[in-house]
Amino acid sequence: MRIEEHPILDFKRGREIYFYYNGKKIRAYEGETIAAALHATGVKVLSKSLKLERQRGFFCGIGKCSSCLMKVDGVPNVRTCITLVKDGMVVEDNDMELPEKEYPRCKFEKMECDIAIVGGGPAGLSAAIEASQYADVLIIDENHQLGGQLIKQTHKFFGSKKQRAGTRGIEIAKILEEEARKNCRVLLNTSVIGYYDRGYHFLAAVNRVDGIIYEIKAKKIIFATGAQENMLVFEGNDLPGVYGAGGVQTLMNVYGVKPGEKGIIIGAGNVGLILAYQLLQAGMEVACIVEALPKIGGYFVHAAKVRRCGIPIYTSHSIKEAYGNGSVEGAIIAKLDENWKFIEGSEKDIKCDFICLAVGLTPAIRLIAQTGATISFINEAGGWIALHNEYMETTKEGIYVAGDLANIEEASTAMIEGRIAGLHAVHTIKQIPNFEEKIREYMEELEIFRQG
């Protein structure tokens, strides 16, 4: 299941190590997650539902769903998709039982900063780069590396030269990380578990790897927690082998592991179209792309590239059923009428061993909602979001949002929003020379990009 050759990516795997899964010795490489290592050996079932014990597999790849929870070294409910594998580690199916043995007490560390940034993706890193020119900045991210969704994007970006148009997402991630680390403190493998108003902004965060609980006092906080994959309702949607599009990109482009050999993609927006081409690059077959709308939603340039590769795109179609014994073996798709109902007799049986859902994202608002900022449902923005002004500040003073958390858009807009939030947050602490000129420039750039 490992990808050995790729036209763009060079998978420099770490030292070969071994861990144990349900008593069986499994080969892995340092630097990859438990779920990726298991997937590489053909283990697709990672958990089961509580009531009916339906098998579940890898889905989001970013720790947002519960499909990959397993017991690791005696600790239950570990998110194996974002937990790195270690030599000698013992991984077992989750039995939901609390461990009996004693564990070392956590260490407590107190930290203070001018600006805390929750999330190290394109928005968070851009905010950090901007703010750290004038203030003390702390970046907190629950993953083991910075970059967010950029670390899996092999395509070249559109937009302006300032937003690095013509550069691949994986390269932008490296550039942003290098710039951010020059002046910022960084906490990785660290999940923010709560916000508290103590007359000042306070965050509680946990480093699950090193056993550290952080108590963080900040003058301002920028939340850039991104978004999570949407699910689609159809029979068999929880079968192992049904993935979110981002989960497939994580397996394939970050860890060099195939999700399968032949798949279908649900959704012909930019994500679905780009994913199709990336699957071909990695040596897999794409049977078709299925789109419920009567027309393709993604950019023409992406659609044209996919069609040149011979991949059929079925518009006004959707998935009706996924089937298989323990994992995906095929899917039934069918045509939709003008009322979004399946047309009887239009079914097509597509043989495949994985299904990618590229049906949009939902802002990850769980943390920002704790702050007391006003949350409102705006369909055009992707769902429930924190209301914010033009400077990305929410209705809670000193609390900002940026990126997909604020509005589901492109990574390029997320980077500009991060710059705006970082610049304004600093300006409310100390006066920045030429602030009005700088903020106006970013806002004009954001408007131009959105119009384009």
Rosetta blueprint (number, residue, H / E / L):
1 M L
2 R E
3 I L
4 E L
5 E L
6 H L
7 P L
8 I L
9 L L
10 D L
11 F L
12 K L
13 R L
14 G L
15 R L
16 E E
17 I E
18 Y E
19 F E
20 Y E
21 Y E
22 N L
23 G L
24 K E
25 K E
26 I E
27 R E
28 A E
29 Y E
30 E L
31 G L
32 E L
33 T E
34 I H
35 A H
36 A H
37 A H
38 L H
39 H H
40 A H
41 T L
42 G L
43 V L
44 K L
45 V L
46 L L
47 S E
48 K E
49 S L
50 L L
51 K L
52 L L
53 E L
54 R L
55 Q E
56 R E
57 G L
58 F L
59 F L
60 C L
61 G L
62 I L
63 G L
64 K L
65 C L
66 S L
67 S L
68 C L
69 L E
70 M E
71 K E
72 V E
73 D L
74 G L
75 V E
76 P E
77 N E
78 V E
79 R E
80 T L
81 C L
82 I L
83 T L
84 L E
85 V L
86 K L
87 D L
88 G L
89 M L
90 V E
91 V E
92 E E
93 D L
94 N L
95 D L
96 M L
97 E L
98 L L
99 P L
100 E L
101 K L
102 E L
103 Y L
104 P L
105 R L
106 C L
107 K E
108 F E
109 E E
110 K E
111 M E
112 E E
113 C E
114 D E
115 I E
116 A E
117 I E
118 V E
119 G L
120 G L
121 G L
122 P H
123 A H
124 G H
125 L H
126 S H
127 A H
128 A H
129 I H
130 E H
131 A H
132 S L
133 Q L
134 Y L
135 A L
136 D L
137 V E
138 L E
139 I E
140 I E
141 D L
142 E L
143 N L
144 H L
145 Q L
146 L L
147 G L
148 G H
149 Q H
150 L H
151 I H
152 K H
153 Q L
154 T L
155 H L
156 K E
157 F L
158 F L
159 G L
160 S L
161 K L
162 K L
163 Q L
164 R L
165 A L
166 G L
167 T L
168 R E
169 G H
170 I H
171 E H
172 I H
173 A H
174 K H
175 I H
176 L H
177 E H
178 E H
179 E H
180 A H
181 R H
182 K H
183 N H
184 C L
185 R E
186 V E
187 L E
188 L L
189 N L
190 T E
191 S E
192 V E
193 I E
194 G E
195 Y E
196 Y E
197 D E
198 R L
199 G L
200 Y L
201 H E
202 F E
203 L E
204 A E
205 A E
206 V E
207 N E
208 R L
209 V L
210 D L
211 G L
212 I E
213 I E
214 Y E
215 E E
216 I E
217 K E
218 A E
219 K E
220 K E
221 I E
222 I E
223 F E
224 A L
225 T L
226 G L
227 A E
228 Q E
229 E E
230 N L
231 M L
232 L L
233 V L
234 F L
235 E E
236 G L
237 N L
238 D L
239 L L
240 P L
241 G L
242 V E
243 Y E
244 G E
245 A H
246 G H
247 G H
248 V H
249 Q H
250 T H
251 L H
252 M H
253 N H
254 V H
255 Y L
256 G L
257 V E
258 K L
259 P L
260 G L
261 E L
262 K E
263 G E
264 I E
265 I E
266 I E
267 G L
268 A L
269 G L
270 N H
271 V H
272 G H
273 L H
274 I H
275 L H
276 A H
277 Y H
278 Q H
279 L H
280 L H
281 Q H
282 A L
283 G L
284 M L
285 E E
286 V E
287 A E
288 C E
289 I E
290 V E
291 E E
292 A L
293 L L
294 P L
295 K L
296 I L
297 G L
298 G L
299 Y L
300 F H
301 V H
302 H H
303 A H
304 A H
305 K H
306 V H
307 R H
308 R H
309 C L
310 G L
311 I L
312 P L
313 I E
314 Y E
315 T E
316 S L
317 H E
318 S E
319 I E
320 K E
321 E E
322 A E
323 Y E
324 G L
325 N L
326 G L
327 S L
328 V L
329 E L
330 G E
331 A E
332 I E
333 I E
334 A E
335 K E
336 L E
337 D L
338 E L
339 N L
340 W L
341 K L
342 F E
343 I L
344 E L
345 G L
346 S L
347 E L
348 K E
349 D E
350 I E
351 K E
352 C L
353 D L
354 F E
355 I E
356 C E
357 L E
358 A L
359 V L
360 G L
361 L E
362 T E
363 P E
364 A L
365 I L
366 R H
367 L H
368 I H
369 A H
370 Q H
371 T L
372 G L
373 A L
374 T L
375 I E
376 S E
377 F E
378 I E
379 N H
380 E H
381 A H
382 G L
383 G E
384 W E
385 I E
386 A E
387 L L
388 H E
389 N L
390 E L
391 Y L
392 M L
393 E E
394 T E
395 T L
396 K L
397 E L
398 G L
399 I E
400 Y E
401 V E
402 A L
403 G H
404 D H
405 L H
406 A L
407 N L
408 I L
409 E L
410 E L
411 A H
412 S H
413 T H
414 A H
415 M H
416 I H
417 E H
418 G H
419 R H
420 I H
421 A H
422 G H
423 L H
424 H H
425 A H
426 V H
427 H H
428 T L
429 I L
430 K L
431 Q L
432 I L
433 P L
434 N L
435 F H
436 E H
437 E H
438 K H
439 I H
440 R H
441 E H
442 Y H
443 M H
444 E H
445 E H
446 L H
447 E H
448 I H
449 F H
450 R H
451 Q H
452 G L
